[in-house]
């Protein structure tokens, strides 16, 4: 019988980085554009600030994702090296440890021992990595993939409010950027939920609410400093 279940856990790594990058690109750039526009700066200044925000944000996202995910990867590699050494120096203890894990998951001791024995004979390190450490191939840290995904999606997200700022005149810029960015965020939330198999409405509402809050606060700060100047 053909297996037809459509699980999506293999998408977690790139999906998390992609959604984070696109969301940050839309929110930070639209907020920056609105804040600068509210301060009274002309259209050219708004666009310069927006482009600078896009470049700086993309590089920051790439560097941040690479460093953080590299730290996760280093920890995973250290744990695997420790586990590999323990399998070599004390295989009996590791066998008992794996058996106990399966007993706690509901198997009777005899069956748990048989499962542990067969899995360790097939791939001892893989069995311990998966069932003791919680490290699997689909969830393993991939720093370069996360960095490129974040930078690319941040740039794509940031380009959307910038494009709106270019197309609309200064008098309509604030409302055009704000409304279109909220629409973009709602679409992003829906698409990410669909890719991950989650409810669409909740994801769209979540990203739209926080995006609206960020834009409103930044606009208020820009207006305050513009009046003070």
C-alpha positions in Angstrom: 0.0 0.0 0.0 1.3 3.4 -1.0 2.0 5.8 1.9 0.0 9.0 1.2 0.3 11.0 4.4 1.7 14.4 3.7 3.8 15.3 6.7 5.6 18.7 6.7 8.2 18.5 9.5 11.0 18.3 6.9 10.1 21.9 6.0 10.6 23.3 9.5 14.2 24.5 9.0 13.8 26.5 5.8 10.2 27.5 6.6 11.0 29.1 9.9 13.9 31.1 8.4 11.9 32.1 5.3 8.9 33.3 7.3 11.0 35.1 9.8 13.0 36.8 7.0 10.0 37.9 4.9 8.0 39.1 7.9 10.9 41.1 9.2 11.5 42.5 5.7 7.9 43.8 5.4 7.5 45.0 9.0 10.9 46.7 9.5 11.0 48.4 6.0 7.4 49.5 6.0 7.8 50.8 9.6 11.0 52.6 8.6 9.3 54.2 5.6 6.3 55.3 7.6 8.5 56.6 10.5 10.7 58.6 8.1 7.7 59.9 6.1 5.9 60.9 9.3 8.9 63.0 10.4 8.5 65.2 7.3 11.3 64.0 5.2 10.7 64.1 1.4 10.1 61.2 -0.9 13.7 60.8 -1.9 14.8 60.7 1.8 12.2 58.1 2.5 13.4 55.9 -0.4 17.0 56.2 0.6 16.2 55.2 4.2 14.1 52.3 2.9 16.9 51.0 0.6 19.4 51.3 3.3 17.1 49.4 5.7 16.7 46.7 3.1 20.5 46.2 2.6 21.3 46.4 6.3 18.4 44.2 7.3 19.3 41.5 4.8 22.9 41.4 5.9 21.9 41.4 9.6 19.4 38.6 9.1 22.0 36.5 7.2 24.7 37.0 9.8 22.3 36.5 12.7 20.8 33.3 11.3 24.3 31.9 10.4 25.7 32.6 13.8 22.7 31.3 15.8 22.2 28.2 13.7 25.9 27.5 13.7 25.9 27.6 17.5 23.1 25.0 17.4 25.0 22.9 14.9 28.1 23.1 17.1 26.1 21.8 20.1 24.6 19.0 18.1 28.1 17.9 16.8 29.5 18.0 20.3 26.7 15.9 21.6 27.1 13.4 18.8 30.8 13.2 19.4 30.2 12.5 23.1 27.6 9.9 22.2 30.0 8.2 19.7 32.7 8.0 22.4 30.3 6.5 25.0 29.1 3.9 22.5 32.7 2.9 22.0 33.7 2.9 25.7 30.5 1.7 27.4 28.1 0.1 24.9 26.3 -1.9 27.7 25.3 1.3 29.5 24.2 2.9 26.2 22.1 -0.2 25.4 20.4 0.0 28.8 19.8 3.7 28.4 18.1 3.2 25.0 16.0 0.3 26.4 14.8 2.5 29.3 13.8 5.2 26.8 11.6 2.7 24.9 10.1 1.4 28.2 9.1 4.9 29.2 7.4 5.3 25.8 5.2 2.3 26.5 7.0 -0.9 25.4 7.4 -3.8 27.8 11.0 -4.3 28.9 11.6 -7.4 26.8 10.3 -5.8 23.6 12.1 -2.6 24.4 15.4 -4.5 24.8 14.8 -6.3 21.4 14.1 -3.0 19.7 17.1 -1.3 21.2 19.3 -4.3 20.2 18.2 -4.3 16.6 18.4 -0.5 16.2 21.9 -0.4 17.7 23.0 -3.2 15.4 21.7 -1.2 12.4 22.8 2.3 13.4 23.7 2.8 17.1 24.7 6.5 16.8 21.6 7.3 14.7 19.3 5.6 17.2 20.8 7.5 20.2 20.9 10.7 18.3 17.2 10.5 17.4 15.7 8.9 20.5 18.0 10.2 23.3 19.2 13.5 21.9 16.3 14.5 19.7 18.5 15.1 16.7 17.2 13.9 13.3 18.1 14.6 9.7 15.0 16.7 9.0 15.5 18.9 12.0 19.3 19.2 11.9 20.8 22.7 12.0 21.8 24.0 8.6 23.5 27.4 9.0 24.1 28.3 5.4 20.6 27.3 4.3 19.1 29.4 7.1 21.3 32.4 6.3 20.5 32.4 2.6 16.8 31.8 3.2 16.6 34.7 5.7 18.5 37.2 3.6 16.7 36.3 0.4 13.2 36.4 2.0 14.0 39.5 3.9 15.0 41.3 0.7 11.8 40.1 -1.0 9.7 41.2 1.8 11.4 44.6 2.1 11.1 45.2 -1.6 7.3 45.2 -1.4 6.7 48.3 0.7 9.6 50.0 -1.2 7.9 49.3 -4.5 4.6 50.8 -3.2 6.6 53.9 -2.0 8.0 54.4 -5.5 4.6 54.0 -7.2 2.5 56.3 -5.0 2.9 60.1 -4.6 4.1 61.6 -1.4 0.6 62.6 -0.3 -0.7 59.0 -0.5 2.5 57.3 0.6 1.7 56.7 4.2 -1.7 55.1 3.7 -0.6 53.2 0.6 2.5 51.7 2.4 0.5 50.9 5.6 -2.5 49.2 3.9 -0.4 47.3 1.3 2.0 46.1 4.0 -0.8 44.7 6.1 -2.2 42.9 3.1 1.3 41.5 2.3 1.6 40.3 6.0 -1.8 38.6 5.8 -0.8 36.9 2.6 2.5 35.8 4.1 0.8 34.4 7.2 -1.6 32.5 5.1 1.1 31.1 2.8 3.3 30.0 5.6 0.4 28.3 7.4 -0.5 26.5 4.2 3.1 25.3 3.7 3.2 24.1 7.3 -0.3 22.7 7.3 -1.5 25.1 10.1 -4.8 27.0 10.2 -4.7 30.0 7.8 -6.8 32.5 9.8 -4.8 32.4 13.0 -1.5 32.7 11.2 -2.6 35.6 9.1 -4.2 37.5 12.1 -1.0 37.0 14.2 1.4 38.5 11.7 -0.9 41.3 10.7 -1.6 42.4 14.3 2.1 42.6 15.2 3.0 44.3 11.9 0.3 46.9 12.5 1.5 47.5 16.0 5.1 48.0 14.9 4.1 50.4 12.1 1.8 52.4 14.3 4.5 52.9 17.0 7.2 53.7 14.5 4.9 56.2 12.7 4.1 57.9 16.1 7.8 58.2 16.9 8.6 59.7 13.5 5.7 62.2 13.9 6.9 63.1 17.4 10.4 63.8 16.3 9.3 65.6 13.2 7.1 68.0 15.2 9.9 68.5 17.7 12.3 69.4 14.9 
